[in-house]
Amino acid sequence: MVRRHKKPARIGLCIAAAIWMMVIVPLSASAAPYAAMVIDARTGKTLHSENANTRLHPASLTKMMTLYVVFEAVEAGEISLDKKVRISRAAASEPPSKLGFREGQRVALRHLIRAAAIKSANDAATALGEAIEGSEAAFARRMNRTAKALGMTRTTFKNAHGLTEKGHLSTARDMTILGRHLFYDYPDYYHLFSRITHKAANKNVRNTNRKFLRNYKGADGIKTGYTRAAGFNLVASAQRNQERVIVTVFGGKSTKTRNAQVAKLMDLGFREAPSQARVSKPTKPTYAQAGITTRQHMAPKTSLRPKARPILGETSENLANQNLQKHVKKALEQAQNQGVKNPDVTLAGLGPKPRPGDTRQSTQNAAEIREIVTRISAQSGQPDWAINIGRFASRFAAEKMLLRTALSEMATLQGTQRKIIIQRSGYDANFVGLTREGADLACRKLQARSINCLMIGPG
């Protein structure tokens, strides 16, 4: 009797094991196809490729395009970084990774950007899409128009977050193209992808790519992605000396093996890339040439660009101009009396002038313009200080620089107000509502980024 029961028991165990293997094997990330691409970011030249044109699941690499479109919308004045976005039921119900926003909650656009870029939050990505285009479906169509304009010929987006959906596919080549455009088209936003931790909606979020950022010398971005169908994906960028390499890997078996493979390909890229190469930046999308019409190319009846906020206590812009003129003159007099080495600085020459096609200033110009600080009030802890980041030829250029700077130094400038003051020789771009210490810290950080900064005391 005992022998009769042993054989059926063993058969039962084998059947159970076989069923279990049938369940888990299809779910294993190891089954995801592998693809890779390596380029010299400066020239766009391919240094290595493997299955780079195979259409695969991009997972959260999708959020690179979501954020590209959002940056584009902010730059075009479609939406403000301070816009309070209402979280919809669809956004709140997205599965992890998520930040846990509640339906009906209102979150500033800048915090949604941080959550999507750093934590790869699906609820934030959906909310961003809905804020820009009204629905995720409409936003996906815009993503596809942008992809086409960028030359991503084998990519189709169905959603803003990258969760697996039929037909939602891309390639290693197309994602590498997108990573290069993010770096060159929006350099003032790119730093977000290198943040190890950051605040988003009063929560500390940790970068999903923090292990690679910490362990590979020169790494400063860009984006991870994972689903069972996709495996472990990563688009990574690193710079050493004058060389910059971008690597894309699809279908990694784990975070550890994927990072090791990316590091191996990075090393290959740095070996193959020439030490000196002429930078040939990619061209931003020109939708008219691609036969595409988007909101940013229409002539809107009203501008959605946020208006400059008034300084508290100000009765008119003219009064503000007079006060600023008096203050700067007084600052110059005090600086000269204290023995500043450059007494030839005049009011007319104060503040950086934008170079053609670019509102940022060179390091040389930043060194030439001295920071002049006046202390009219002993209450240095009061938020009645301001900083000036330049004088520009047009209001649009000044607004654009304020928006870029606000995003690049979100932590330092959080809570400040943007103010544009019209001068005879241009438009002054100011942040107001800082303490003396806050203004000093902001200027030091901006000057480290080759952006001129002048502290303006109360008065």
C-alpha positions as CSV (number, residue, x, y, z in Angstrom):
1,M,0.0,0.0,0.0
2,V,2.8,2.4,0.8
3,R,4.5,1.8,-2.5
4,R,1.3,2.4,-4.4
5,H,0.9,6.0,-2.8
6,K,4.5,7.1,-3.4
7,K,4.3,7.2,-7.2
8,P,1.1,9.3,-7.4
9,A,2.5,11.7,-4.8
10,R,5.7,12.2,-6.8
11,I,3.6,12.8,-10.0
12,G,1.5,15.3,-8.1
13,L,4.6,17.3,-7.0
14,C,6.0,17.3,-10.6
15,I,2.7,18.6,-12.0
16,A,2.5,21.3,-9.3
17,A,6.1,22.4,-10.1
18,A,5.4,22.5,-13.8
19,I,2.3,24.7,-13.3
20,W,4.3,27.0,-11.0
21,M,7.1,27.3,-13.7
22,M,4.4,28.1,-16.3
23,V,3.1,30.9,-14.1
24,I,6.4,32.6,-13.1
25,V,8.5,32.2,-16.3
26,P,6.3,34.5,-18.5
27,L,6.4,37.1,-15.7
28,S,10.2,37.1,-15.5
29,A,12.0,40.3,-16.7
30,S,14.7,38.1,-18.1
31,A,12.4,37.2,-21.0
32,A,12.4,40.9,-22.1
33,P,14.4,41.4,-25.4
34,Y,17.7,43.2,-25.1
35,A,18.7,46.3,-27.1
36,A,21.4,49.0,-26.7
37,M,22.7,52.2,-28.2
38,V,25.8,54.3,-27.5
39,I,26.4,57.8,-29.0
40,D,28.8,60.7,-28.7
41,A,26.4,63.3,-27.4
42,R,28.4,66.1,-28.9
43,T,28.1,65.0,-32.5
44,G,25.3,62.4,-32.3
45,K,27.6,59.8,-33.9
46,T,26.7,56.2,-33.1
47,L,29.5,54.4,-31.3
48,H,27.7,51.1,-30.7
49,S,24.3,49.6,-31.4
50,E,22.5,46.3,-30.9
51,N,18.9,45.7,-31.9
52,A,18.6,49.5,-31.7
53,N,15.7,49.7,-34.1
54,T,13.7,46.9,-32.5
55,R,10.3,48.2,-31.2
56,L,10.1,47.4,-27.5
57,H,8.3,48.5,-24.3
58,P,9.9,51.7,-23.0
59,A,8.3,51.6,-19.6
60,S,9.0,54.8,-17.6
61,L,11.5,56.0,-20.2
62,T,8.2,57.4,-21.6
63,K,8.4,60.1,-18.9
64,M,11.3,61.6,-20.8
65,M,8.9,62.6,-23.5
66,T,6.2,63.6,-21.0
67,L,8.7,66.0,-19.4
68,Y,10.1,67.2,-22.7
69,V,6.5,68.3,-23.7
70,V,6.0,69.9,-20.3
71,F,9.2,71.9,-20.6
72,E,8.2,72.9,-24.1
73,A,4.8,74.1,-22.8
74,V,6.4,76.1,-20.0
75,E,8.9,77.8,-22.3
76,A,6.1,78.6,-24.8
77,G,4.1,80.3,-22.0
78,E,1.2,77.8,-22.2
79,I,1.4,77.1,-18.5
80,S,3.2,78.4,-15.4
81,L,5.4,76.4,-13.0
82,D,3.3,77.9,-10.3
83,K,0.0,76.6,-11.8
84,K,-2.0,74.6,-9.3
85,V,-3.0,71.4,-11.0
86,R,-6.1,69.5,-9.8
87,I,-5.4,65.8,-9.4
88,S,-8.1,63.8,-11.2
89,R,-9.5,60.5,-10.3
90,A,-7.6,58.9,-13.1
91,A,-4.3,60.3,-12.0
92,A,-4.8,59.5,-8.3
93,S,-5.7,55.8,-9.2
94,E,-2.5,55.1,-11.2
95,P,-0.5,52.2,-9.8
96,P,3.0,52.6,-8.3
97,S,5.5,54.0,-8.6
98,K,3.5,57.0,-7.4
99,L,3.6,59.8,-4.9
100,G,0.1,59.1,-3.5
101,F,-1.7,62.3,-4.6
102,R,-5.4,62.4,-3.6
103,E,-8.3,63.1,-6.0
104,G,-9.1,66.8,-5.9
105,Q,-5.7,67.7,-4.4
106,R,-4.1,70.7,-6.0
107,V,-0.4,70.5,-6.7
108,A,2.0,73.1,-8.2
109,L,3.2,72.1,-11.6
110,R,6.8,72.3,-10.5
111,H,6.2,69.6,-7.9
112,L,4.6,67.3,-10.4
113,I,7.7,67.8,-12.6
114,R,10.0,66.8,-9.7
115,A,7.9,63.8,-8.8
116,A,7.9,62.5,-12.4
117,A,11.5,63.2,-13.1
118,I,13.1,62.0,-9.9
119,K,10.7,59.4,-8.4
120,S,9.2,58.4,-11.8
121,A,5.7,58.9,-10.2
122,N,2.9,57.6,-12.5
123,D,0.2,59.8,-10.9
124,A,2.4,62.9,-11.4
125,A,2.9,62.0,-15.1
126,T,-0.8,61.6,-15.7
127,A,-1.6,64.8,-14.0
128,L,1.0,66.6,-16.1
129,G,-0.5,65.3,-19.3
130,E,-4.0,66.3,-18.2
131,A,-2.8,69.8,-17.2
132,I,-1.2,70.5,-20.6
133,E,-3.8,69.0,-23.0
134,G,-6.9,68.3,-20.9
135,S,-6.8,64.5,-21.1
136,E,-4.1,61.9,-21.2
137,A,-5.3,60.7,-24.6
138,A,-4.9,64.2,-26.1
139,F,-1.5,64.5,-24.4
140,A,-0.4,61.2,-25.9
141,R,-1.2,62.5,-29.4
142,R,0.9,65.5,-28.7
143,M,3.7,63.3,-27.5
144,N,3.5,61.4,-30.8
145,R,3.6,64.7,-32.8
146,T,6.7,65.8,-30.9
147,A,8.3,62.4,-31.3
148,K,7.8,62.6,-35.1
149,A,9.3,66.2,-35.2
150,L,12.3,64.9,-33.2
151,G,12.9,62.1,-35.7
152,M,11.8,59.3,-33.4
153,T,10.4,57.3,-36.4
154,R,9.6,54.0,-34.6
155,T,7.9,55.3,-31.5
156,T,4.2,55.3,-30.6
157,F,3.0,56.6,-27.2
158,K,-0.4,55.7,-25.7
159,N,0.0,57.2,-22.3
160,A,2.1,59.7,-20.3
161,H,3.6,57.2,-17.7
162,G,4.8,54.2,-19.6
163,L,2.8,51.4,-18.1
164,T,2.5,48.5,-20.5
165,E,-0.2,49.2,-23.1
166,K,-0.8,47.6,-26.5
167,G,1.0,49.6,-29.2
168,H,3.0,51.7,-26.7
169,L,6.4,51.0,-28.1
170,S,9.8,52.7,-28.8
171,T,13.4,51.7,-29.7
172,A,16.8,52.2,-28.1
173,R,17.7,54.5,-31.0
174,D,14.6,56.7,-30.5
175,M,15.1,57.0,-26.8
176,T,18.7,57.9,-27.3
177,I,17.6,60.7,-29.6
178,L,15.2,61.9,-27.0
179,G,17.8,61.9,-24.3
180,R,20.1,64.0,-26.4
181,H,17.4,66.5,-27.1
182,L,16.5,66.8,-23.4
183,F,20.2,67.6,-22.6
184,Y,20.7,70.2,-25.4
185,D,17.1,71.6,-25.8
186,Y,16.4,72.2,-22.1
187,P,19.7,72.5,-20.2
188,D,18.2,74.6,-17.5
189,Y,15.8,71.7,-16.6
190,Y,18.2,68.8,-17.2
191,H,19.7,69.1,-13.7
192,L,16.5,67.6,-12.3
193,F,17.5,64.2,-13.6
194,S,20.7,64.2,-11.5
195,R,19.1,65.0,-8.2
196,I,19.5,62.1,-5.7
197,T,16.8,63.4,-3.5
198,H,14.4,66.4,-3.6
199,K,11.2,67.8,-2.2
200,A,8.0,67.3,-4.1
201,A,4.7,68.3,-2.6
202,N,6.2,68.3,1.0
203,K,7.6,64.8,0.5
204,N,11.3,63.8,0.1
205,V,11.6,61.7,-3.1
206,R,14.5,59.6,-4.0
207,N,15.9,59.2,-7.5
208,T,15.2,55.8,-9.1
209,N,18.6,56.1,-10.8
210,R,20.5,57.0,-7.7
211,K,22.7,53.9,-7.7
212,F,24.1,54.6,-11.1
213,L,24.5,58.3,-10.4
214,R,26.5,57.6,-7.3
215,N,28.7,54.8,-8.7
216,Y,29.6,55.9,-12.2
217,K,32.0,58.8,-12.4
218,G,30.6,61.7,-14.4
219,A,27.0,60.4,-14.5
220,D,24.4,63.1,-14.3
221,G,21.1,61.6,-15.7
222,I,18.8,60.6,-17.2
223,K,15.9,58.1,-16.7
224,T,15.1,54.6,-15.6
225,G,12.2,52.4,-16.5
226,Y,10.9,49.0,-15.5
227,T,7.9,46.8,-16.2
228,R,7.7,43.0,-16.5
229,A,7.2,43.3,-20.3
230,A,10.1,45.8,-20.7
231,G,12.6,44.5,-18.2
232,F,15.0,47.0,-16.6
233,N,15.6,50.0,-19.0
234,L,17.9,53.0,-18.6
235,V,18.9,56.0,-20.6
236,A,22.1,57.4,-19.0
237,S,24.4,60.3,-19.8
238,A,27.8,61.0,-18.4
239,Q,30.6,63.6,-19.0
240,R,34.3,63.3,-18.5
241,N,36.5,66.2,-19.4
242,Q,35.1,67.5,-22.8
243,E,33.5,64.2,-23.7
244,R,29.9,63.3,-23.2
245,V,28.4,59.9,-23.9
246,I,24.7,58.8,-23.9
247,V,23.9,55.1,-23.4
248,T,20.5,53.4,-23.7
249,V,19.8,49.8,-22.6
250,F,16.5,47.9,-22.9
251,G,15.7,44.6,-21.3
252,G,18.1,44.4,-18.4
253,K,17.5,41.4,-16.1
254,S,17.8,43.4,-12.9
255,T,18.9,46.9,-11.7
256,K,22.3,45.6,-10.8
257,T,23.0,43.8,-14.1
258,R,21.5,46.7,-16.1
259,N,23.7,49.2,-14.4
260,A,26.7,47.1,-14.9
261,Q,25.9,46.8,-18.6
262,V,25.4,50.5,-19.0
263,A,28.7,51.2,-17.2
264,K,30.4,48.8,-19.6
265,L,28.9,50.5,-22.6
266,M,29.8,53.9,-21.1
267,D,33.4,52.9,-20.9
268,L,33.2,51.7,-24.5
269,G,31.8,55.1,-25.5
270,F,34.5,57.1,-23.7
271,R,37.2,54.9,-25.3
272,E,35.7,55.4,-28.8
273,A,34.8,59.1,-28.5
274,P,37.5,61.5,-29.6
275,S,38.9,63.8,-27.0
276,Q,38.1,66.9,-29.1
277,A,35.0,67.2,-31.2
278,R,32.9,70.1,-32.5
279,V,29.6,70.2,-30.7
280,S,26.7,69.9,-33.2
281,K,23.6,70.5,-31.2
282,P,20.4,68.9,-32.4
283,T,17.7,71.2,-33.8
284,K,14.6,71.8,-31.8
285,P,11.4,70.5,-33.4
286,T,9.9,72.7,-36.1
287,Y,6.4,71.6,-36.2
288,A,5.4,73.6,-39.2
289,Q,8.0,71.8,-41.3
290,A,6.7,68.5,-40.1
291,G,3.2,69.4,-41.1
292,I,2.1,69.7,-37.5
293,T,0.2,72.4,-35.8
294,T,0.4,72.8,-32.0
295,R,-0.9,75.3,-29.6
296,Q,2.4,77.0,-29.1
297,H,2.5,78.0,-32.8
298,M,-1.0,79.5,-32.8
299,A,-1.7,83.1,-32.1
300,P,-3.6,82.9,-28.8
301,K,-6.2,85.5,-27.9
302,T,-5.0,85.7,-24.4
303,S,-1.6,84.8,-23.0
304,L,-1.3,82.1,-20.5
305,R,2.1,83.2,-19.4
306,P,2.1,84.3,-15.8
307,K,2.1,88.0,-15.3
308,A,4.9,89.6,-13.3
309,R,3.9,89.9,-9.7
310,P,4.0,93.3,-8.0
311,I,6.4,94.2,-5.2
312,L,4.5,94.6,-2.0
313,G,3.8,98.3,-1.2
314,E,4.4,99.4,-4.8
315,T,1.9,101.9,-6.2
316,S,3.1,101.9,-9.8
317,E,5.8,100.5,-12.0
318,N,7.2,103.9,-12.4
319,L,7.6,104.3,-8.7
320,A,9.5,101.0,-8.6
321,N,11.8,102.2,-11.4
322,Q,12.6,105.3,-9.5
323,N,13.3,103.4,-6.3
324,L,15.5,100.9,-8.1
325,Q,17.4,103.7,-9.8
326,K,18.0,105.6,-6.5
327,H,19.1,102.4,-4.8
328,V,21.6,101.3,-7.5
329,K,23.1,104.8,-7.6
330,K,23.5,104.8,-3.8
331,A,25.0,101.3,-4.0
332,L,27.5,102.5,-6.6
333,E,28.5,105.5,-4.5
334,Q,28.9,103.4,-1.4
335,A,31.0,100.8,-3.2
336,Q,33.3,103.4,-4.7
337,N,33.7,105.1,-1.3
338,Q,34.8,101.7,0.1
339,G,37.5,101.3,-2.5
340,V,36.0,99.0,-5.0
341,K,38.6,98.4,-7.8
342,N,36.3,99.0,-10.7
343,P,35.0,102.6,-10.2
344,D,34.2,102.9,-13.9
345,V,31.0,100.9,-13.5
346,T,28.1,103.1,-14.4
347,L,24.3,102.8,-14.1
348,A,23.9,102.5,-17.8
349,G,26.3,99.5,-17.9
350,L,24.8,97.7,-14.9
351,G,23.4,94.3,-15.5
352,P,24.3,91.7,-18.2
353,K,23.2,92.1,-21.8
354,P,21.9,89.0,-23.5
355,R,24.0,87.5,-26.3
356,P,22.1,86.8,-29.5
357,G,19.9,83.7,-29.2
358,D,20.8,83.1,-25.6
359,T,19.9,84.9,-22.4
360,R,22.5,83.3,-20.2
361,Q,25.8,85.0,-19.7
362,S,29.3,83.7,-20.2
363,T,31.7,83.0,-17.3
364,Q,33.9,85.9,-18.5
365,N,31.0,88.4,-18.4
366,A,30.0,87.1,-14.9
367,A,33.4,87.8,-13.6
368,E,33.5,91.3,-15.1
369,I,30.3,92.5,-13.4
370,R,30.8,92.9,-9.7
371,E,28.2,92.1,-7.1
372,I,27.2,95.3,-5.3
373,V,25.4,94.9,-1.9
374,T,23.8,97.7,0.1
375,R,22.4,97.3,3.6
376,I,19.8,99.9,4.2
377,S,18.0,98.1,6.9
378,A,19.4,96.2,9.9
379,Q,16.6,93.7,9.6
380,S,18.6,91.3,7.3
381,G,16.2,88.5,8.3
382,Q,13.2,90.2,6.7
383,P,12.2,89.1,3.3
384,D,12.7,92.6,1.8
385,W,15.7,91.9,-0.4
386,A,15.7,91.1,-4.1
387,I,18.1,89.9,-6.7
388,N,18.6,91.0,-10.3
389,I,19.6,88.4,-12.9
390,G,20.0,90.7,-15.9
391,R,18.7,93.4,-18.2
392,F,17.2,92.1,-21.4
393,A,16.1,93.6,-24.7
394,S,12.5,92.4,-24.5
395,R,10.0,91.5,-21.8
396,F,9.7,88.0,-23.3
397,A,13.4,87.4,-22.9
398,A,13.3,88.6,-19.3
399,E,10.3,86.4,-18.5
400,K,11.9,83.4,-20.1
401,M,15.1,83.9,-18.1
402,L,13.0,84.2,-14.9
403,L,11.2,81.0,-15.6
404,R,14.4,79.1,-16.4
405,T,16.1,80.4,-13.3
406,A,13.1,79.6,-11.1
407,L,13.3,76.0,-12.2
408,S,17.0,75.6,-12.1
409,E,17.2,77.0,-8.5
410,M,13.8,75.9,-7.2
411,A,14.9,75.2,-3.6
412,T,16.8,78.5,-3.3
413,L,14.1,80.7,-4.9
414,Q,11.0,79.0,-3.6
415,G,8.5,81.5,-2.2
416,T,10.0,84.4,-4.1
417,Q,8.1,86.6,-6.6
418,R,9.2,87.3,-10.2
419,K,9.2,91.0,-11.1
420,I,10.1,92.8,-14.4
421,I,11.0,96.5,-14.3
422,I,11.1,98.5,-17.4
423,Q,14.2,100.6,-17.9
424,R,15.3,102.9,-20.7
425,S,17.8,100.4,-21.9
426,G,15.8,97.2,-21.4
427,Y,13.8,95.1,-19.0
428,D,15.3,94.2,-15.6
429,A,14.5,90.6,-14.4
430,N,14.2,90.4,-10.6
431,F,13.3,88.0,-7.9
432,V,11.8,89.7,-4.8
433,G,10.9,88.5,-1.3
434,L,14.3,87.2,-0.1
435,T,16.1,87.7,3.2
436,R,19.6,89.2,3.0
437,E,21.1,85.7,3.6
438,G,18.8,84.2,1.0
439,A,19.7,86.7,-1.6
440,D,23.4,86.1,-0.9
441,L,23.0,82.4,-1.2
442,A,20.9,82.7,-4.4
443,C,23.5,84.9,-6.1
444,R,26.4,82.7,-5.2
445,K,24.6,79.6,-6.6
446,L,23.5,81.5,-9.8
447,Q,27.0,82.9,-10.3
448,A,28.4,79.3,-10.0
449,R,26.1,78.5,-13.0
450,S,27.6,81.5,-15.0
451,I,24.4,83.6,-14.4
452,N,25.1,87.2,-13.3
453,C,23.3,88.2,-10.1
454,L,23.0,91.6,-8.3
455,M,21.7,91.8,-4.8
456,I,19.3,94.6,-4.1
457,G,18.7,95.7,-0.5
458,P,15.5,97.1,0.9
459,G,14.5,100.6,0.0
